Amino acid sequence: MSALGLYRARGHGIAPGDLAHCRAVIRTGSLSFHTASRVLPAAVRDPALALYAFCRLSDDEVDEGGNKAQAVLGLGRRLDAVYAGAPGDTPEDRAFAAIVARYKMPRALPEALLEGLAWDAEERRYESLADLNAYSARVASAVGAMMCVLMGVRDAHALARACDLGVAMQLTNIARDVGEDARAGRIYLPLQWLREAGIDPEAFMADPTPRPEIRAMVARLLREARKLYLRSEAGVPRLPRRARTGIYAARFIYAGIGAELRRQGHDSITLRARTGKLQKLGWLGKSAAYAAGSALMPQPATLFAPPLPETAFLVDAVAERDGRAPGWGIGRTGALLQTLADLKAQDAMGGQQGRRA
């Protein structure tokens, strides 16, 4: 039975109070997703709100916490508890545990997100666009793959295009936040690009200015994102019919942020790209039209493009092969374990240095 059919038959298992809390978290913390979610069918919208609330809480704990390493290690313990069927006593944890159990969420997906958050805690920098795609796969495409699970979609081609959309959205976010990140001591622009432009990362973060070379990098990120947005559209007709408008809306709303950046001359240092309510309403109307026409359009060849190398592991974690889906509780990859071990060692070393001081 599909996820939509399962929902109608038995419900999503989330307590009403927990769902109301998750809805409030997304309404105040992620306006773009909240707008797109409003046109999803309840069968997808409610568990999606729980999923995004858990992901949002996780991201905020790492970004805003005083000890990023401890925040990530704590999230690892909370994830263990969720998959053991004994979630922590918070609305987000309980709601996430409910959808993990109901939809048999492959453990590799939230673990990929956790790995990306660990990279943030390490303040990792990215040498190339491929490295940046690997980061985007973890913090964004993993969420897109989880959305597919909620919709009962395990088709490898649809999953690959959902992962394209996740990377495109994250590249857009990075392009929009160059100045904000620099002022916070973070840099996501590929180091290779900075070297080619003769820009020292430390000097740029000390005094971020919208110099032409930085604007060119913002434009380059948006071009990469645009290619992936266009390719992602091919997968939407493989989704449940009533869910398509919401997914198209996410695609157009986030791409709209890129359009605003282009209008402001790719300056994301002194300006912040914002989209208004009327624009969002326009994209919702466009999304509804695309969804209505999706059943009539021929299947584009881009549907069958291989996934990005950096997102292939997510597709493999979910895709049904020979009529069988991968084991949903399998996880704890060597890469994640090593990342968490490194983070724990880094945190311990920081604590020892603090005591010596």
PyMOL commands that set and color helices and strands:
alter all, ss='L'
color gray80, all
select helices_A, chain A and resi 3-10+16-29+31-37+42-64+68-83+91-103+108-121+129-150+156-176+178-183+191-196+201-206+212-238+241-263+277-294+301-304+312-318+334-356
alter helices_A, ss='H'
color red, helices_A
deselect
rebuild
show_as cartoon
